[in-house]
């Protein structure tokens, strides 16, 4: 049976910087590396397609398209406070405060190209 992955394409300015960001900080592994045009990284069933300016995915996107807005990938963590400390120690900036709600707690940061990443700890 073929491997089932959910794929999300992120347009990035620097493919290698994006690969480093996701592999070093979030445990993704490299599946394909065709930098500087393209790479894809995988974590569990999530496949991120990291498309640089020279990639076909980026070329197919209208230059004035800024549809990403508030969309983001959502990574579940078991200890959000520890993750925040680890990432702050690594020098990564957060773009939101820690938010708590009935379903859990979350915080946002961005990858090197400005794509949003949500870290989420479900309520116990």
N, C-alpha and C positions, 0 to 999 in steps of 0.2 A: 504494500500500500504506500502511496506517495506521502511524503511528509506534508502535513497541513500547517501552513503558516498564514497569519494575517499580516499583510504588507501595508506599510504606510510610507509614502514618499515625502521626504523632506528635501527642499531645495537648499543647498548650502553654498557658501562662498568658497570654502576651503575643505575639500573632501578629507584630507588627512587630519585636519584639526577636528572634524566631526567624528571620524573613526576613533581618534584618541580619546575624545570626550566620552563617548558611549562605552568604549571598552575599558578604559582606566577607571572611570567613576561609577559605572552602572553594571558591569559584568556582562556586557554584550560580547559576542565572539564574531570575528570576521568570517563572512561566508564567501564573498567575492571582493577582490581588491583590484580595481582598474583605475586607481587614482592617477592623475588628478581629475578625471572625468566622473568616476562613479565608484561606489563601494556599497556593499550591503552587509549589515550586521544583524545578529540574531540573539534574542534573549527569550528562552521558552518558545511560545508560539508566535512571538512578535518579530517580524522582519522589517527593519528600517532600510529603505532605499535612500542612500545619501547621494543626491545628484548634484554635481558641480555645474558651473556655467557651461561647460562644453558637452554635457550629457544630453541625450535625446529628450529625457524627461524635462530638463530645464528649457531646452529650445522649444518644446511644444507648449510651454506655458506663456501666455501673453505677458509682455513686459510690464504692463500696468496692473497686473493681477496681484492683489494683496489680500486674497481671500482667507489666508490662514487665521488672521484676527486672533480670536481667543481659543482656537482649536489647539489640542495638545495631546501628546501621548501620556498615558496614565500608568505609573509604575507603583505597584503595591509593595510596601515594605512592612516588616514586622516591628521595627523600632524607629519611628520617625525622628525622635529626638537624637538618637545616635547617628542617624544618617545626616541630619542637619549639621551636627558637630563635625562629622567626618568631612563633609563637603565644604563647610566653611574653612576648616583647617587646610583643605586643598586649594583655597582661594577662590572658590566658586561663589558668585554673587546670586542672591535670591531676589526675585522681582515682586514677591508678595510677602505678607506676614503670614504666620501660621494661622490657619482658619480651622475652627472646630464646628462640627455640625452633628446631626443625629446619626449619620452614617459613619463618621470618623473624622480624622484630622488630615489636612493637606497643606502643602506649600508649593510654590512655583519657582522655577529657575529657568534659564534659557541656555540653549547650546551655543556654540560659537557663532552661528548664523542668525541667532535670535529666535529660533523655534522654541516653543514652550515645552517644558517637561514638568509634569505634576507628580510629586511624591505623595502617596496616600497610605495612611494607616487606618484600617477599618476599626470601627468601635468594637470593643470586646464584649 
